[in-house]
Amino acid sequence: MPDDDAVMIVRLDAAQAREAVPALAAVLLDCVDGGASVSFMAPLAPEKAQAFWHGVAEGVAQGERVLLVAQDEGGAILGTVQLVVAQPDNQPHRADVAKMLVHRRARRRGIAQRLMAAVETAAREAGKTVLVLDTVTGGDAERLYERAGWQRVGVVPNYALMPDGALCGTTFFHKQLAATSPA
């Protein structure tokens, strides 16, 4: 297993995001194959996973999303998270955290925690003070968010499907960020 300190969190621009589509699709495919409820059903076709990431890259190009990845010392993508900054006019201070994914081979190394810290930094840099996200009720990610200081809003039973078609509850969280003052 590579040294955890060798993992870097990197913000991708649109060109880098387009170039990373195959690697990002591989992480998504692994997570869905591993049973993660992240909006896709199993079996997930590689073409569908790549189409999703092409759409994300377009969102980055349009300034609607921030895409962060965790890379090992060789540049391989181990995980990713997005910050959806494009919000309605009455919510310019808010962003959504989406698709926090870590490849199964890289889990239990603090990568998800580092991605979440980086997404909060990106949110502050974008002037966002309220973050929201949702996750499968009872899963590992739910505990991660609680440990990171996110506040549980509530649970909606039977909100989504697991990749195998079973219903699952979804827990919604928010986090209030302190506004950064100009330097």
Buried (B, 14 or more C-beta within 10 A) or exposed (E): EEEEEEBBBBBBEBEBBBEBBEBBBBBBBBBBEEBBBBEBEBEBEEEBBBEBBBEBBBBBBEEBBBBBBBBBEEEBBBBBBBBBBEBEEEEEBBBBBBBBBBBEEBBEBBBBEBBBEBBBBBBBEBEBBBBBBBBBBEBBBBEBBEEBEBEEEEBEEEBBBBBEEEEBBBBBBBBEBEEEEEE
